[in-house]
C-alpha cells in the first residue's frame, strides 16, 4: 500500500510540475509576441457635439510622433479624452496608459489645456509632469505612457 501511495504522489508531482512549465511557457510567449492590438480608430476624431468655428490661427491638429499611431495627424474636437478605454475619443494601446488617462480641452482663442485624470503613470508636457492641468501650446510635447504627441496648426 505504501508503494502505491508513493507512486500516486510521484505522478501528482509530475503533473503539477508540467502544468507549471506550461504556464511559464504561456507567459513567456505572451511577453515575446505581445497582446493583440485593437484596430486604430478612424481619423479624424469625431464627437457628437457640434464643432465651433475654427480660426485658422488656432491649433486644431494633434500630431502623434511615437507609438502605434506614429505619423497620424488627428483633427481635434473641443474635448478629447485620451486613454485605453473605448469611450475615449483618442484610444491609445499602451500598458502605461490608464483607461481614462487625460483630457485635452479647447478653452477658446487658441488656448488648449491638458488635464491629468488621476493616472497612475502621469501625464507630461515637455519634460514636466502635470499634477492637475497645464496649458499646451503648439510645439509642446505631450507624453502619455510611451506615446508622444504635439499640437499643430
DSSP file (Angstrom, degrees, kcal/mol; ACC not computed):
  #  RESIDUE AA STRUCTURE BP1 BP2  ACC     N-H-->O    O-->H-N    N-H-->O    O-->H-N    TCO  KAPPA ALPHA  PHI   PSI    X-CA   Y-CA   Z-CA
    1    1 A X     >        0   0    0      0, 0.0     4,-2.0     0, 0.0     5,-0.2   0.000 360.0 360.0 360.0 -39.2    0.0    0.0    0.0
    2    2 A X  H  >  +     0   0    0      1,-0.2     4,-2.2     2,-0.2     5,-0.2   0.866 360.0  54.1 -64.6 -35.5    2.8    2.4    0.8
    3    3 A X  H  > S+     0   0    0      1,-0.2     4,-2.1     2,-0.2    -1,-0.2   0.892 107.6  50.3 -64.9 -38.7    4.3    1.8   -2.6
    4    4 A X  H  > S+     0   0    0      2,-0.2     4,-2.3     1,-0.2    -2,-0.2   0.902 109.8  50.4 -65.8 -41.3    1.0    2.7   -4.3
    5    5 A X  H  X S+     0   0    0     -4,-2.0     4,-2.4     2,-0.2    -2,-0.2   0.907 110.6  49.0 -63.2 -43.2    0.8    5.9   -2.3
    6    6 A X  H  X S+     0   0    0     -4,-2.2     4,-2.3     2,-0.2    -1,-0.2   0.897 110.6  51.3 -63.4 -40.9    4.4    6.9   -3.2
    7    7 A X  H  X S+     0   0    0     -4,-2.1     4,-2.3     2,-0.2    -2,-0.2   0.913 110.3  48.3 -63.2 -43.5    3.6    6.2   -6.9
    8    8 A X  H  X S+     0   0    0     -4,-2.3     4,-2.6     2,-0.2    -2,-0.2   0.908 111.8  49.8 -63.5 -42.7    0.4    8.4   -6.8
    9    9 A X  H  X S+     0   0    0     -4,-2.4     4,-2.5     2,-0.2    -2,-0.2   0.891 110.1  51.0 -63.9 -39.4    2.4   11.2   -5.1
   10   10 A X  H  X S+     0   0    0     -4,-2.3     4,-2.3     2,-0.2    -2,-0.2   0.929 112.1  46.1 -63.2 -44.8    5.1   10.9   -7.8
   11   11 A X  H  X S+     0   0    0     -4,-2.3     4,-2.3     2,-0.2    -2,-0.2   0.913 112.8  49.9 -64.7 -42.9    2.6   11.1  -10.6
   12   12 A X  H  X S+     0   0    0     -4,-2.6     4,-2.4     1,-0.2    -1,-0.2   0.907 110.5  50.9 -62.0 -41.8    0.8   14.1   -8.9
   13   13 A X  H  X S+     0   0    0     -4,-2.5     4,-2.5     1,-0.2    -2,-0.2   0.919 110.5  48.6 -61.6 -44.1    4.1   15.9   -8.5
   14   14 A X  H  X S+     0   0    0     -4,-2.3     4,-2.5     2,-0.2    -2,-0.2   0.886 110.8  50.7 -64.1 -39.4    5.0   15.3  -12.2
   15   15 A X  H  X S+     0   0    0     -4,-2.3     4,-2.4     2,-0.2    -2,-0.2   0.936 112.6  45.7 -63.7 -46.3    1.5   16.6  -13.3
   16   16 A X  H  X S+     0   0    0     -4,-2.4     4,-2.2     1,-0.2    -2,-0.2   0.904 112.2  52.0 -63.3 -41.3    1.9   19.8  -11.2
   17   17 A X  H  X S+     0   0    0     -4,-2.5     4,-2.1     1,-0.2    -2,-0.2   0.918 111.0  46.9 -61.4 -44.5    5.4   20.3  -12.5
   18   18 A X  H  X S+     0   0    0     -4,-2.5     4,-2.4     2,-0.2    -2,-0.2   0.885 110.5  52.3 -67.3 -38.4    4.3   20.0  -16.1
   19   19 A X  H  X S+     0   0    0     -4,-2.4     4,-2.3     1,-0.2    -1,-0.2   0.909 109.7  50.0 -61.5 -41.1    1.4   22.4  -15.5
   20   20 A X  H  X S+     0   0    0     -4,-2.2     4,-2.3     2,-0.2    -2,-0.2   0.906 110.3  49.5 -62.8 -42.6    3.8   24.9  -14.0
   21   21 A X  H  X S+     0   0    0     -4,-2.1     4,-2.3     2,-0.2    -2,-0.2   0.897 110.9  49.6 -64.5 -41.3    6.1   24.6  -17.1
   22   22 A X  H  X S+     0   0    0     -4,-2.4     4,-2.2     2,-0.2    -2,-0.2   0.899 110.2  51.3 -64.5 -40.6    3.2   25.1  -19.5
   23   23 A X  H  X S+     0   0    0     -4,-2.3     4,-2.1     2,-0.2    -2,-0.2   0.916 110.1  48.8 -62.3 -44.0    2.2   28.2  -17.5
   24   24 A X  H  X S+     0   0    0     -4,-2.3     4,-2.5     1,-0.2     5,-0.2   0.914 110.4  51.3 -62.0 -43.2    5.7   29.6  -17.7
   25   25 A X  H  X S+     0   0    0     -4,-2.3     4,-2.4     1,-0.2    -1,-0.2   0.887 109.0  51.2 -62.5 -39.0    5.8   29.0  -21.4
   26   26 A X  H  X S+     0   0    0     -4,-2.2     4,-2.3     2,-0.2    -1,-0.2   0.905 111.2  47.3 -65.5 -41.8    2.5   30.7  -21.9
   27   27 A X  H  X S+     0   0    0     -4,-2.1     4,-2.0     2,-0.2    -2,-0.2   0.922 113.1  48.1 -66.1 -44.0    3.7   33.8  -20.0
   28   28 A X  H  X S+     0   0    0     -4,-2.5     4,-2.1     1,-0.2    -2,-0.2   0.912 111.9  50.8 -62.9 -42.1    7.0   33.9  -21.9
   29   29 A X  H  X S+     0   0    0     -4,-2.4     4,-2.9     1,-0.2     5,-0.5   0.923 110.2  48.4 -62.0 -45.0    5.1   33.6  -25.2
   30   30 A X  H  X S+     0   0    0     -4,-2.3     4,-1.7     1,-0.2    -1,-0.2   0.850 112.1  50.2 -66.8 -32.7    2.7   36.4  -24.4
   31   31 A X  H  < S+     0   0    0     -4,-2.0    -1,-0.2     2,-0.2    -2,-0.2   0.877 116.0  41.3 -70.1 -37.2    5.6   38.7  -23.4
   32   32 A X  H  < S+     0   0    0     -4,-2.1    -2,-0.2    -5,-0.2    -3,-0.2   0.902 126.1  32.2 -78.2 -41.6    7.5   38.0  -26.6
   33   33 A X  H  < S-     0   0    0     -4,-2.9    -3,-0.2    -5,-0.2    -2,-0.2   0.827 101.1-147.6 -85.3 -33.8    4.6   38.1  -29.0
   34   34 A X     <  -     0   0    0     -4,-1.7     2,-0.2    -5,-0.5    -3,-0.1  -0.101  27.5 -63.5  86.2 169.1    2.6   40.7  -27.1
   35   35 A X        -     0   0    0      1,-0.1     2,-0.1    -4,-0.1    -5,-0.0  -0.568  62.7 -87.9 -89.9 159.7   -1.1   41.0  -27.0
   36   36 A X        -     0   0    0     -2,-0.2     2,-0.3     1,-0.1    -1,-0.1  -0.419  41.4-131.9 -68.8 135.3   -3.2   41.7  -30.0
   37   37 A X        -     0   0    0     -2,-0.1     2,-0.1     1,-0.1    -1,-0.1  -0.655  18.1-121.6 -86.6 141.8   -3.7   45.4  -30.8
   38   38 A X        -     0   0    0     -2,-0.3    55,-0.1     1,-0.1     2,-0.1  -0.471  40.5 -88.8 -76.0 155.4   -7.2   46.7  -31.5
   39   39 A X        -     0   0    0     -2,-0.1    -1,-0.1     1,-0.1     3,-0.1  -0.411  50.7-106.8 -63.0 137.2   -7.7   48.4  -34.8
   40   40 A X        -     0   0    0      1,-0.1    -1,-0.1    -2,-0.1     3,-0.1  -0.327  37.1-103.6 -65.4 147.1   -7.0   52.1  -34.6
   41   41 A X        -     0   0    0     50,-0.3    -1,-0.1     1,-0.1     2,-0.1  -0.354  45.8 -92.4 -67.9 153.8  -10.0   54.5  -34.6
   42   42 A X        -     0   0    0     -3,-0.1     2,-0.4     2,-0.1     4,-0.2  -0.360  52.6 -91.4 -67.8 146.3  -10.6   56.3  -37.8
   43   43 A X  S    S+     0   0    0      2,-0.1     2,-0.1    -3,-0.1    31,-0.1  -0.830  97.5  51.9 -93.9 136.2   -9.1   59.7  -38.3
   44   44 A X  S    S-     0   0    0     -2,-0.4     2,-0.3    31,-0.2    32,-0.1   0.503  87.8-118.1 -86.4 169.1  -10.4   62.4  -37.6
   45   45 A X        -     0   0    0     30,-1.2     2,-0.3    -2,-0.1    -2,-0.1  -0.571  37.6-154.7 -70.0 128.3  -11.5   62.2  -34.0
   46   46 A X        -     0   0    0     -2,-0.3     2,-0.3    43,-0.2    31,-0.1  -0.737  15.4-174.6-110.2 156.2  -15.3   62.7  -34.1
   47   47 A X        -     0   0    0     -2,-0.3     4,-0.1     2,-0.2    33,-0.0  -0.984  32.1-131.5-143.6 153.0  -17.7   64.0  -31.5
   48   48 A X  S    S+     0   0    0     -2,-0.3     2,-0.2     2,-0.1    -1,-0.1   0.726  87.2  89.0 -76.6 -20.5  -21.5   64.2  -31.3
   49   49 A X  S    S-     0   0    0      1,-0.1    -2,-0.2    -3,-0.0     2,-0.1  -0.541  92.7-105.0 -75.9 141.4  -21.1   67.9  -30.2
   50   50 A X        -     0   0    0     -2,-0.2     2,-0.2     1,-0.1    -1,-0.1  -0.442  36.3-117.9 -67.6 137.9  -21.0   70.4  -33.0
   51   51 A X        -     0   0    0     -2,-0.1     3,-0.1    -4,-0.1    -1,-0.1  -0.522  27.9-119.9 -75.7 140.2  -17.5   71.8  -33.6
   52   52 A X        -     0   0    0     -2,-0.2     2,-0.2     1,-0.2    -1,-0.1  -0.257  44.1 -76.3 -72.3 166.9  -17.1   75.5  -33.0
   53   53 A X        -     0   0    0      1,-0.1     2,-0.6    -2,-0.0    -1,-0.2  -0.467  54.0-135.8 -63.8 132.3  -15.9   77.8  -35.8
   54   54 A X        -     0   0    0     -2,-0.2     2,-0.4    -3,-0.1    -1,-0.1  -0.815   4.9-143.3-102.4 126.0  -12.2   77.2  -36.2
   55   55 A X    >   -     0   0    0     -2,-0.6     3,-2.0     1,-0.1    55,-0.0  -0.686  16.6-133.7 -80.5 134.4   -9.9   80.1  -36.6
   56   56 A X  T 3  S+     0   0    0     -2,-0.4    -1,-0.1     1,-0.3     4,-0.1   0.685 105.2  59.7 -65.2 -16.4   -7.1   79.2  -39.0
   57   57 A X  T 3  S+     0   0    0      2,-0.1     2,-0.3     0, 0.0    -1,-0.3   0.456  91.7  84.8 -90.5  -0.1   -4.6   80.7  -36.5
   58   58 A X  S <  S-     0   0    0     -3,-2.0     2,-0.4    95,-0.1    53,-0.1  -0.795  86.6-112.1-101.5 143.9   -5.6   78.2  -33.8
   59   59 A X        +     0   0    0     -2,-0.3    94,-0.3    51,-0.3    -2,-0.1  -0.607  44.4 157.4 -74.8 127.3   -4.2   74.7  -33.5
   60   60 A X        +     0   0    0     92,-0.7    16,-2.9    -2,-0.4     2,-0.4   0.092  49.2  85.7-133.0  19.9   -6.8   72.0  -34.2
   61   61 A X  E     -AB  75 152A   0     91,-1.7    91,-2.7    14,-0.2     2,-0.6  -0.980  57.2-156.7-126.8 136.4   -4.5   69.1  -35.2
   62   62 A X  E     -AB  74 151A   0     12,-2.6    12,-2.8    -2,-0.4     2,-0.5  -0.954  12.3-158.8-111.2 114.9   -2.8   66.6  -32.9
   63   63 A X  E     -AB  73 150A   0     87,-3.0    87,-2.1    -2,-0.6     2,-0.6  -0.829   6.6-148.5 -95.6 125.4    0.3   65.1  -34.4
   64   64 A X  E     - B   0 149A   0      8,-2.7     7,-3.0    -2,-0.5    85,-0.3  -0.842  16.4-179.9 -97.6 123.7    1.3   61.7  -32.9
   65   65 A X        +     0   0    0     83,-2.7     2,-0.3    -2,-0.6    84,-0.2   0.670  61.2  21.2 -98.8 -20.9    5.1   61.2  -33.0
   66   66 A X  S    S+     0   0    0     82,-1.3     3,-0.4     4,-0.1     2,-0.1  -0.937  88.1  48.1-145.8 167.3    5.5   57.8  -31.4
   67   67 A X  S >  S-     0   0    0     -2,-0.3     3,-1.6     1,-0.2    27,-0.1  -0.459 105.5 -44.8  95.0-171.9    3.6   54.6  -30.6
   68   68 A X  T 3  S+     0   0    0     25,-0.3    -1,-0.2     1,-0.3   -28,-0.1   0.699 139.7  52.5 -70.9 -17.0    1.4   52.5  -32.9
   69   69 A X  T >  S+     0   0    0     -3,-0.4     3,-2.5     3,-0.1    -1,-0.3   0.227  78.2 148.2 -98.8  13.5   -0.2   55.7  -34.2
   70   70 A X  T <   +     0   0    0     -3,-1.6    -5,-0.2     1,-0.3     3,-0.1  -0.208  66.9  23.7 -54.0 133.4    3.1   57.4  -35.1
   71   71 A X  T 3  S+     0   0    0     -7,-3.0    -1,-0.3     1,-0.3     2,-0.2   0.230  90.9 130.2  94.6 -13.0    2.7   59.7  -38.1
   72   72 A X    <   -     0   0    0     -3,-2.5    -8,-2.7    -8,-0.2     2,-0.5  -0.480  42.6-159.2 -74.1 144.5   -1.0   60.2  -37.6
   73   73 A X  E     -A   63   0A   0    -10,-0.2     2,-0.4    -2,-0.2   -10,-0.2  -0.978  13.9-160.9-123.1 115.1   -2.4   63.7  -37.7
   74   74 A X  E     -A   62   0A   0    -12,-2.8   -12,-2.6    -2,-0.5     2,-0.4  -0.826  17.4-129.7-106.6 131.6   -5.8   63.9  -36.0
   75   75 A X  E     -A   61   0A   0     -2,-0.4   -30,-1.2   -14,-0.2   -31,-0.2  -0.648  36.4-134.7 -74.2 127.9   -8.4   66.6  -36.4
   76   76 A X        -     0   0    0    -16,-2.9     2,-0.3    -2,-0.4    -1,-0.1  -0.477  14.0-153.6 -90.3 155.6   -9.4   67.7  -32.9
   77   77 A X        -     0   0    0     -2,-0.2     3,-0.1   -31,-0.1    29,-0.1  -0.714  44.8 -90.7-111.3 169.2  -12.8   68.4  -31.3
   78   78 A X  S    S+     0   0    0     -2,-0.3    28,-2.8     1,-0.2     2,-0.4   0.804 115.0  30.6 -56.9 -32.0  -13.2   70.7  -28.3
   79   79 A X  E     -F  105   0B   0     26,-0.2     2,-0.5     2,-0.0    26,-0.2  -0.986  67.4-177.0-131.1 125.1  -12.7   67.9  -25.8
   80   80 A X  E     -F  104   0B   0     24,-2.8    24,-2.6    -2,-0.4     2,-0.4  -0.945  11.8-156.6-123.8 110.1  -10.6   64.9  -26.3
   81   81 A X  E     -F  103   0B   0     -2,-0.5     9,-2.4    22,-0.2     8,-0.6  -0.722  15.1-158.3 -81.4 132.7  -10.5   62.2  -23.7
   82   82 A X  E     +Fg 102  90B   0     20,-3.1    20,-2.2    -2,-0.4    19,-1.6  -0.950  37.6  87.3-117.9 130.7   -7.2   60.2  -24.0
   83   83 A X  E    S- g   0  91B   0      7,-1.9     9,-2.3    -2,-0.4    16,-0.3  -0.984  81.7 -75.3 171.8-168.3   -6.8   56.7  -22.7
   84   84 A X  S    S+     0   0    0     14,-1.5    15,-0.2    -2,-0.3    16,-0.1   0.614  88.9 105.2 -91.9 -14.7   -7.2   52.9  -23.3
   85   85 A X  S >  S-     0   0    0     14,-2.1     3,-1.5    13,-0.2    -2,-0.1  -0.353  74.7-130.1 -69.6 145.8  -11.0   52.9  -22.8
   86   86 A X  T 3  S+     0   0    0      1,-0.3    -1,-0.1     5,-0.1     5,-0.1   0.675 106.2  67.6 -67.3 -16.8  -13.2   52.5  -25.9
   87   87 A X  T 3  S+     0   0    0     12,-0.1    -1,-0.3     3,-0.1     2,-0.2   0.558  81.8  97.8 -81.0  -6.5  -15.2   55.5  -24.6
   88   88 A X  S <  S-     0   0    0     -3,-1.5     3,-0.2    11,-0.1    -6,-0.1  -0.502  74.8-136.6 -78.3 149.4  -12.2   57.8  -25.2
   89   89 A X  S    S+     0   0    0     -8,-0.6     2,-0.6     1,-0.3   -43,-0.2   0.843 101.9  39.8 -71.7 -33.8  -12.1   59.9  -28.3
   90   90 A X  E    S-g   82   0B   0     -9,-2.4    -7,-1.9   -45,-0.1     2,-0.6  -0.928  79.4-165.3-118.7 105.9   -8.4   59.0  -28.7
   91   91 A X  E     -g   83   0B   0     -2,-0.6     2,-0.5    -3,-0.2   -50,-0.3  -0.810   6.6-174.6 -94.8 122.4   -7.7   55.4  -27.8
   92   92 A X        -     0   0    0     -9,-2.3     2,-0.9    -2,-0.6     5,-0.1  -0.974  18.2-144.7-119.9 126.1   -4.1   54.5  -27.2
   93   93 A X        +     0   0    0     -2,-0.5     2,-0.3   -55,-0.1   -25,-0.3  -0.789  48.6 127.7 -92.0 104.3   -2.9   50.9  -26.6
   94   94 A X    >   -     0   0    0     -2,-0.9     3,-1.7     3,-0.2    -2,-0.1  -0.948  59.6-133.6-156.7 134.4    0.0   51.2  -24.2
   95   95 A X  T 3  S+     0   0    0     -2,-0.3    50,-0.1     1,-0.3    -1,-0.0   0.684 107.0  55.9 -65.6 -16.9    0.4   49.3  -20.9
   96   96 A X  T 3  S+     0   0    0     48,-0.1     2,-0.4     2,-0.1    25,-0.3   0.277  90.2  89.8 -99.5  10.5    1.5   52.6  -19.2
   97   97 A X  S <  S-     0   0    0     -3,-1.7    -3,-0.2    47,-0.1   -14,-0.1  -0.915  72.9-132.1-110.1 133.1   -1.7   54.4  -20.1
   98   98 A X    >   -     0   0    0     -2,-0.4   -14,-1.5   -16,-0.1     3,-0.6  -0.290  27.5-107.7 -75.4 165.8   -4.8   54.4  -17.8
   99   99 A X  T 3  S+     0   0    0      1,-0.3   -14,-2.1   -16,-0.3     2,-0.4   0.900 120.4  20.9 -64.2 -40.0   -8.3   53.7  -19.2
  100  100 A X  T 3  S+     0   0    0    -17,-0.2    -1,-0.3   -16,-0.1   -17,-0.2  -0.829  85.2 155.7-124.0  90.1   -9.2   57.4  -18.7
  101  101 A X    <   -     0   0    0    -19,-1.6    16,-2.7    -3,-0.6    18,-0.5   0.931  53.5  -9.4 -88.8 -50.6   -5.8   59.0  -18.6
  102  102 A X  E     -FH  82 116B   0    -20,-2.2   -20,-3.1    14,-0.2     2,-0.4  -0.945  49.2-136.2-150.0 164.7   -6.1   62.6  -19.7
  103  103 A X  E     -FH  81 115B   0     12,-2.4    12,-2.8    -2,-0.3     2,-0.6  -0.992  10.0-164.0-129.8 123.2   -8.4   65.3  -21.1
  104  104 A X  E     +FH  80 114B   0    -24,-2.6   -24,-2.8    -2,-0.4     2,-0.4  -0.937  22.1 179.0-104.9 118.1   -7.3   67.8  -23.8
  105  105 A X  E     -FH  79 113B   0      8,-2.8     8,-2.7    -2,-0.6     2,-0.4  -0.945  28.8-126.3-129.7 145.5   -9.8   70.6  -24.0
  106  106 A X  E     - H   0 112B   0    -28,-2.8     6,-0.2    -2,-0.4     3,-0.1  -0.721  17.3-173.3 -87.2 130.3  -10.1   73.8  -26.0
  107  107 A X  E     -     0   0B   0      4,-3.6     5,-0.2    -2,-0.4    -1,-0.1   0.409  48.0-100.4-104.0  -0.7  -10.5   77.0  -23.9
  108  108 A X  E >  S+ H   0 111B   0      3,-0.6     3,-1.5     0, 0.0    -1,-0.2  -0.006  97.7  56.5  96.0 154.3  -11.1   79.4  -26.8
  109  109 A X  T 3  S-     0   0    0      1,-0.3     3,-0.1    -3,-0.1    -3,-0.0   0.835 131.9 -56.9  55.8  37.9   -8.8   81.9  -28.5
  110  110 A X  T 3  S+     0   0    0      1,-0.2     2,-0.5   -51,-0.1   -51,-0.3   0.542 101.9 135.0  78.6   6.6   -6.3   79.2  -29.4
  111  111 A X  E <   -H  108   0B   0     -3,-1.5    -4,-3.6    26,-0.1    -3,-0.6  -0.784  31.2-174.3 -96.9 130.9   -5.7   78.0  -25.8
  112  112 A X  E     -HI 106 136B   0     24,-0.9    24,-2.7    -2,-0.5     2,-0.4  -0.933   6.4-159.6-120.3 145.8   -5.7   74.3  -25.0
  113  113 A X  E     -HI 105 135B   0     -8,-2.7    -8,-2.8    -2,-0.4     2,-0.5  -0.987   4.9-152.9-127.8 134.8   -5.4   72.8  -21.6
  114  114 A X  E     -HI 104 134B   0     20,-3.0    20,-1.9    -2,-0.4     2,-0.5  -0.926  13.8-168.1-107.4 128.4   -4.3   69.3  -20.7
  115  115 A X  E     -HI 103 133B   0    -12,-2.8   -12,-2.4    -2,-0.5     2,-0.4  -0.967  17.6-137.1-120.8 129.0   -5.7   67.7  -17.5
  116  116 A X  E     -H  102   0B   0     16,-2.5   -14,-0.2    -2,-0.5   -15,-0.1  -0.709  11.7-151.0 -79.6 129.9   -4.4   64.5  -15.9
  117  117 A X        -     0   0    0    -16,-2.7   -15,-0.1    -2,-0.4   -17,-0.1  -0.140  61.7 -73.1 -97.2  38.4   -7.4   62.4  -14.8
  118  118 A X  S    S+     0   0    0     13,-0.2   -16,-0.1     1,-0.1    -1,-0.1   0.827  74.4 178.2  79.5  32.9   -5.7   60.8  -11.9
  119  119 A X        -     0   0    0    -18,-0.5    -1,-0.1     1,-0.1     4,-0.1  -0.249  32.3-133.8 -68.2 157.0   -3.5   58.5  -14.0
  120  120 A X  S    S+     0   0    0      1,-0.2    -1,-0.1     2,-0.1   -23,-0.1   0.906 102.1  36.8 -76.3 -44.1   -1.0   56.1  -12.3
  121  121 A X  S    S-     0   0    0    -25,-0.3    -1,-0.2     1,-0.2    24,-0.1   0.444 109.5-123.5 -96.1  -0.9    2.0   56.8  -14.5
  122  122 A X        -     0   0    0    -21,-0.1    23,-0.6    22,-0.1     2,-0.4   0.095   9.1-100.3  88.1 164.0    1.4   60.5  -15.1
  123  123 A X  E     -DC 130 144A   0      7,-0.6     7,-2.9    21,-0.1     2,-0.4  -0.985  34.5-157.0-126.6 135.7    1.0   63.0  -17.9
  124  124 A X  E     -DC 129 143A   0     19,-2.4    19,-2.6    -2,-0.4     2,-0.5  -0.932  15.8-162.7-123.0 138.5    3.8   65.1  -19.1
  125  125 A X  E >  S-DC 128 142A   0      3,-2.4     3,-2.0    -2,-0.4     2,-0.4  -0.989  82.2 -35.2-115.2 120.3    4.0   68.4  -21.0
  126  126 A X  T 3  S-     0   0    0     15,-4.2    17,-0.1    -2,-0.5    -2,-0.1  -0.569 126.5 -34.6  58.1-118.5    7.6   68.8  -22.4
  127  127 A X  T 3  S+     0   0    0     -2,-0.4     2,-0.5    -3,-0.1    -1,-0.3   0.353 118.0  99.6-109.6   6.9    9.6   67.1  -19.6
  128  128 A X  E <   -D  125   0A   0     -3,-2.0    -3,-2.4     1,-0.0     2,-0.3  -0.811  68.8-132.6-102.6 127.8    7.4   68.3  -16.7
  129  129 A X  E     -D  124   0A   0     -2,-0.5     2,-0.4    -5,-0.2    -5,-0.2  -0.578  20.9-141.3 -74.4 133.4    4.8   66.0  -15.0
  130  130 A X  E     -D  123   0A   0     -7,-2.9    -7,-0.6    -2,-0.3     4,-0.1  -0.799  14.4-169.0 -97.1 139.7    1.5   67.8  -14.6
  131  131 A X  S    S-     0   0    0     -2,-0.4   -13,-0.2     2,-0.2    -1,-0.1   0.733  80.1 -12.1 -97.2 -27.4   -0.4   67.1  -11.4
  132  132 A X  S    S-     0   0    0      1,-0.3   -16,-2.5   -18,-0.1     2,-0.3   0.359 120.1 -16.0-134.3 -85.3   -3.7   68.7  -12.4
  133  133 A X  E     -I  115   0B   0    -18,-0.2    -1,-0.3   -20,-0.0     2,-0.3  -0.916  50.8-178.4-129.9 157.8   -3.9   70.9  -15.5
  134  134 A X  E     -I  114   0B   0    -20,-1.9   -20,-3.0    -2,-0.3     2,-0.1  -0.978  31.3-110.4-152.6 141.1   -1.4   72.6  -17.7
  135  135 A X  E     -I  113   0B   0     -2,-0.3     2,-0.4   -22,-0.2   -22,-0.3  -0.458  30.4-154.4 -70.2 146.8   -1.7   74.9  -20.8
  136  136 A X  E     -I  112   0B   0    -24,-2.7   -24,-0.9    -2,-0.1     2,-0.3  -0.990  11.5-175.3-126.4 129.5   -0.5   73.4  -24.0
  137  137 A X    >   -     0   0    0     -2,-0.4     3,-2.3   -26,-0.1    14,-0.4  -0.802  43.4 -74.6-117.6 161.4    0.8   75.4  -27.0
  138  138 A X  T 3  S+     0   0    0     -2,-0.3    14,-0.2     1,-0.3     3,-0.1  -0.313 121.1  26.6 -55.5 133.8    1.8   74.3  -30.5
  139  139 A X  T 3  S+     0   0    0     12,-1.2    -1,-0.3     1,-0.4     2,-0.1   0.108  87.3 127.4  97.7 -20.7    5.2   72.7  -30.3
  140  140 A X    <   -     0   0    0     -3,-2.3     2,-0.6     1,-0.1    11,-0.5  -0.470  60.7-127.1 -66.7 139.9    4.8   71.5  -26.7
  141  141 A X  E     - E   0 150A   0     -2,-0.1   -15,-4.2     9,-0.1     2,-0.5  -0.814  20.1-160.7 -94.0 121.7    5.5   67.8  -26.4
  142  142 A X  E     -CE 125 149A   0      7,-3.5     7,-2.5    -2,-0.6     2,-0.5  -0.886   7.5-168.2-100.2 126.8    2.7   65.8  -24.7
  143  143 A X  E     +CE 124 148A   0    -19,-2.6   -19,-2.4    -2,-0.5     2,-0.5  -0.972  13.6 170.4-123.2 122.9    3.8   62.4  -23.3
  144  144 A X  E >  S-CE 123 147A   0      3,-2.4     3,-2.0    -2,-0.5     2,-0.2  -0.974  70.3 -43.2-128.5 113.7    1.3   59.9  -22.1
  145  145 A X  T 3  S-     0   0    0    -23,-0.6   -48,-0.0    -2,-0.5   -51,-0.0  -0.502 123.7 -26.0  62.8-129.3    2.8   56.5  -21.4
  146  146 A X  T 3  S+     0   0    0     -2,-0.2     2,-0.5    -3,-0.1    -1,-0.3   0.236 118.0 101.1 -97.6  12.7    5.2   55.7  -24.3
  147  147 A X  E <   - E   0 144A   0     -3,-2.0    -3,-2.4   -80,-0.0     2,-0.4  -0.858  51.8-166.1-105.6 128.7    3.3   58.0  -26.8
  148  148 A X  E     + E   0 143A   0     -2,-0.5   -83,-2.7    -5,-0.2   -82,-1.3  -0.922  16.6 161.5-112.0 140.3    4.5   61.5  -27.7
  149  149 A X  E     -BE  64 142A   0     -7,-2.5    -7,-3.5    -2,-0.4     2,-0.3  -0.937  16.2-161.6-148.6 167.6    2.3   64.0  -29.5
  150  150 A X  E     -BE  63 141A   0    -87,-2.1   -87,-3.0    -2,-0.3     2,-0.2  -0.993  25.7-106.1-153.4 154.0    2.0   67.7  -30.1
  151  151 A X  E     +B   62   0A   0    -11,-0.5   -12,-1.2   -14,-0.4     2,-0.3  -0.581  39.2 179.6 -79.3 143.4   -0.5   70.4  -31.2
  152  152 A X  E      B   61   0A   0    -91,-2.7   -91,-1.7    -2,-0.2   -92,-0.7  -0.923 360.0 360.0-137.3 164.1   -0.2   71.7  -34.7
  153  153 A X              0   0    0     -2,-0.3   -95,-0.1   -94,-0.3   -91,-0.1   0.421 360.0 360.0 -83.7 360.0   -2.0   74.3  -36.9
